[in-house]
């Protein structure tokens, strides 16, 4: 599967364009796109070589084998259900949705139809974090007792070609806010440590940006074995930061995701994973296409995406 595959990307903003480029690089033979914004759709057609469609109905009616849902989170469930309705396998960008409404129905539809559905938490395909999981699962630091993840970057720098106030990240009605948009951190901590049994959160709109969403939050999680983790996310830091620390009874793992430096303490071992902005994105799509071909369960499946969303929604309720 590859050259004969027809992939439809719904939503051709920055992440949709990235996926179109990576699908082409992975050898997908037919690419098509739909976007309600005619300028974005024209770019996908003229610059990225995708067949453009004037409506979602027309795009789905063209019979895609796989559909990538890259719209704002408020429309993820509806679009994914429509894709399943035309017997397509589905890749849904993170977060799975902006609320839990309709998510169980999507799970039921995917199960009944036998469709492959993957959620776009690409950090689970980041080599440095794959190595961290290998170390934790292999007992390199013993039982984990505490972990911390941090992500911060100034929102106007995320997509410098766009007025940040127009991005879905800045707008509540589109499913924005730092907790949902930066739920990557929640997802990879849960991948490493499991689903939490208790969640606490604090945060709000504390900066000076023109947004109507929370711009900073800290989420505390407790796990069944007693381990704890705190996840801090914000879109206020002028100096980008993305770090992870896991403390075990026998040692500590430190990872700077921006530099790629991983350290194992107290023995002082270190590894370097050269940063590649596209590597994890290509790897997650390659994995998705392999699952489509073999009908295997994705690493980041729909049930996991729902669990992450439930934690994020639970945290947001405590910020209200």
C-alpha positions in Angstrom: 0.0 0.0 0.0 1.3 3.4 -0.8 1.2 4.5 -4.5 -2.4 3.2 -4.9 -3.6 4.8 -1.7 -5.9 7.8 -1.8 -5.5 10.1 1.3 -7.7 13.0 2.0 -6.6 15.8 4.4 -9.5 17.8 5.9 -8.1 21.1 7.1 -5.0 22.5 5.4 -3.6 24.9 8.0 0.0 24.3 9.2 -0.5 20.7 10.4 -2.6 19.7 7.4 0.1 21.0 5.1 2.8 19.2 7.0 0.9 15.9 6.7 0.3 16.5 3.0 4.1 16.9 2.5 4.9 13.9 4.6 2.3 11.7 2.9 3.9 12.6 -0.4 7.3 11.8 0.9 6.0 8.4 2.1 4.9 7.6 -1.4 1.1 8.0 -1.1 0.1 8.2 -4.7 -3.1 10.3 -4.6 -3.6 13.3 -2.3 -6.7 15.3 -2.0 -7.7 18.2 0.4 -10.7 20.1 1.6 -10.6 23.4 3.5 -13.4 26.0 4.0 -10.8 28.7 3.5 -10.3 29.1 -0.3 -6.8 30.5 0.1 -5.6 27.6 2.2 -7.2 25.1 -0.2 -5.5 26.8 -3.2 -2.2 26.5 -1.5 -2.8 22.7 -0.9 -3.7 22.3 -4.6 -1.2 24.6 -6.3 1.8 24.2 -4.0 1.4 20.8 -2.5 -0.2 18.9 -5.5 -3.4 17.8 -3.8 -6.7 17.6 -5.6 -8.9 20.3 -4.1 -12.6 19.9 -3.2 -15.1 22.6 -2.7 -17.0 20.8 0.0 -16.5 18.0 2.5 -19.3 16.0 1.0 -17.5 16.1 -2.4 -14.2 15.3 -0.9 -15.6 12.2 0.9 -17.6 11.3 -2.1 -14.4 10.9 -4.1 -13.7 7.7 -2.1 -10.6 8.3 0.0 -9.0 5.2 1.6 -7.8 7.3 4.6 -8.9 10.6 6.0 -6.7 12.9 8.1 -8.8 15.2 10.3 -6.8 18.5 10.8 -9.6 20.9 11.5 -10.1 22.8 14.9 -10.9 20.3 17.7 -14.6 21.3 17.8 -15.2 19.5 14.5 -13.0 16.5 15.0 -15.7 14.0 16.1 -18.2 15.0 13.4 -15.6 14.8 10.6 -14.2 11.5 11.8 -17.7 10.0 11.9 -18.3 11.2 8.4 -15.1 9.6 7.3 -16.0 6.3 8.9 -19.3 6.6 7.1 -17.6 6.3 3.8 -15.5 3.3 5.0 -12.3 5.3 5.4 -9.6 4.7 8.0 -9.0 7.9 10.0 -6.1 9.8 11.5 -7.4 12.5 13.9 -5.1 15.3 15.0 -4.8 16.0 18.7 -6.7 16.6 20.8 -9.3 14.1 19.9 -12.0 16.7 20.5 -12.8 19.8 22.6 -15.1 17.9 24.9 -16.2 14.3 25.6 -19.5 14.9 23.8 -19.9 12.3 21.1 -16.5 10.6 21.7 -18.1 7.4 22.9 -20.3 7.3 19.8 -17.1 7.7 17.7 -15.5 4.8 19.6 -18.6 2.6 19.0 -18.7 3.5 15.3 -15.0 2.7 14.8 -15.4 -0.6 16.6 -18.5 -1.7 14.7 -17.0 -0.8 11.4 -13.6 -2.2 12.0 -11.9 1.1 10.9 -8.4 1.9 12.0 -8.4 5.2 13.9 -5.2 6.9 15.2 -4.8 10.1 17.2 -2.0 12.5 16.4 0.1 12.4 19.5 3.4 12.4 17.5 5.7 12.6 20.6 5.1 8.9 21.1 7.2 8.5 17.9 10.0 10.8 19.1 13.1 8.7 19.3 14.3 10.4 22.6 11.0 9.6 24.3 10.9 6.1 22.8 14.3 5.7 24.5 12.9 7.1 27.8 10.1 4.5 27.7 12.6 1.8 27.0 14.6 2.9 30.1 11.6 3.1 32.4 10.1 -0.2 31.2 13.5 -1.9 31.5 13.9 -0.8 35.1 16.9 1.5 34.5 15.8 3.9 37.4 13.7 1.4 39.3 10.1 2.2 40.2 9.1 5.8 39.2 8.0 7.9 42.1 7.7 11.3 40.5 7.9 12.9 37.1 7.6 16.3 35.6 6.9 17.5 32.0 7.1 21.1 30.8 6.2 22.8 27.6 6.3 26.6 27.0 6.5 28.8 23.9 5.2 32.3 23.1 2.0 31.9 21.1 2.8 34.6 18.5 5.9 32.6 17.6 4.0 29.3 16.9 2.8 30.3 13.5 4.5 33.6 12.7 2.8 34.0 9.3 -0.6 34.2 11.1 -2.1 36.7 13.5 -2.1 34.5 16.7 -5.6 35.9 17.7 -7.1 34.1 14.7 -5.6 30.7 15.5 -7.8 28.1 17.1 -5.4 28.0 20.0 -6.4 31.4 21.1 -10.2 30.9 20.7 -12.5 29.1 23.1 -15.2 28.5 20.5 -12.8 26.5 18.4 -11.5 24.3 21.2 -8.4 26.2 21.9 -6.4 26.8 25.1 -3.1 25.6 26.2 -4.4 22.5 28.0 -5.9 21.0 24.9 -3.4 22.2 22.4 -0.4 21.2 24.5 -2.0 17.9 25.6 1.0 16.2 24.0 2.6 16.4 27.4 -0.3 14.8 29.2 -0.3 12.1 26.5 3.3 11.1 26.7 3.4 11.1 30.5 0.4 8.8 30.4 2.1 6.6 27.8 5.1 6.3 30.1 3.3 6.0 33.5 -0.3 4.9 32.8 -3.7 6.4 33.3 -3.9 8.6 36.4 -6.4 7.8 39.2 -6.5 11.4 40.4 -6.1 14.7 38.6 -5.8 18.2 40.1 -5.2 21.4 38.1 -4.5 25.1 38.5 -4.2 27.8 35.8 -5.9 30.5 33.9 -5.4 33.5 31.7 -2.5 35.2 33.4 -0.5 36.8 30.6 -1.1 39.9 28.4 -2.0 38.2 25.1 -5.4 38.9 23.5 -7.0 35.4 24.1 -10.1 34.1 25.8 -8.6 30.8 26.9 -6.2 29.7 29.6 -2.6 30.5 28.7 -0.9 28.7 31.5 -1.8 25.6 33.5 -0.2 23.0 35.8 -1.9 19.5 36.0 -1.1 17.2 38.8 -1.6 13.5 38.4 -1.5 10.5 40.8 -1.2 7.0 39.5 -2.4 3.7 40.9 1.1 2.7 42.1 1.4 5.9 44.1 3.7 7.7 41.6 2.9 11.4 41.0 3.5 13.7 38.0 3.1 17.3 37.3 2.7 18.7 33.8 3.2 22.5 33.2 2.2 24.0 29.9 1.9 27.6 28.8 2.1 29.8 25.7 3.8 32.7 27.4 7.5 31.8 27.6 9.6 33.9 25.3 12.4 31.3 25.5 10.9 28.0 24.3 11.2 25.1 26.8 10.3 21.4 26.5 11.7 19.1 29.2 11.0 15.9 31.0 12.3 14.4 34.3 11.5 11.1 35.9 12.7 10.2 39.4 12.9 6.5 40.3 14.0 4.8 43.4 17.3 3.9 41.8 18.0 6.9 39.6 16.8 9.8 37.5 16.2 10.4 33.8 16.5 14.0 32.4 15.5 14.9 28.8 15.6 18.2 27.0 13.4 17.7 24.0 14.7 20.8 22.2 18.4 19.9 22.4 17.8 16.1 22.3 20.1 15.5 25.3 19.1 12.6 27.5 20.9 11.9 30.8 20.7 9.0 33.2 21.7 9.8 36.7 23.6 9.1 39.0 25.9 7.2 36.7 26.2 10.2 34.3 25.4 8.3 31.1 24.1 10.6 28.3 22.8 10.2 24.8 22.1 12.8 22.1 19.1 12.6 19.7 19.7 15.3 17.1 16.6 17.4 16.7 14.5 16.8 13.5 11.3 18.7 13.4 9.7 16.3 11.0 10.9 12.9 12.1 8.2 12.1 14.6 5.5 13.4 12.2 6.8 11.1 9.5 7.1 8.2 11.8 3.5 8.5 13.1 2.1 8.6 9.6 4.2 5.7 8.5 2.9 3.8 11.5 -0.7 4.7 10.7 -0.3 3.6 7.1 1.2 0.3 8.3 -1.8 -0.2 10.6 -4.1 0.5 7.7 -2.3 -2.1 5.6 -2.1 -4.8 8.3 -5.4 -3.9 10.2 -3.3 -3.6 13.4 -4.1 -1.5 16.4 -2.3 1.8 16.4 0.1 2.8 19.1 -2.0 5.8 19.8 -5.5 4.4 19.3 -8.9 6.0 19.8 -9.3 4.7 23.4 -6.0 6.2 24.4 -6.9 9.5 22.8 -10.2 9.4 24.8 -8.3 8.8 28.0 -6.0 11.8 27.4 -9.0 14.0 26.5 -10.8 12.9 29.7 -7.8 14.0 31.8 -7.6 17.3 29.9 -11.3 18.0 30.3 -11.1 17.1 34.0 -8.3 19.6 34.4 -10.1 22.3 32.5 -13.2 21.9 34.7 -11.0 22.8 37.7 -9.8 25.9 36.0 -13.3 27.3 35.4 
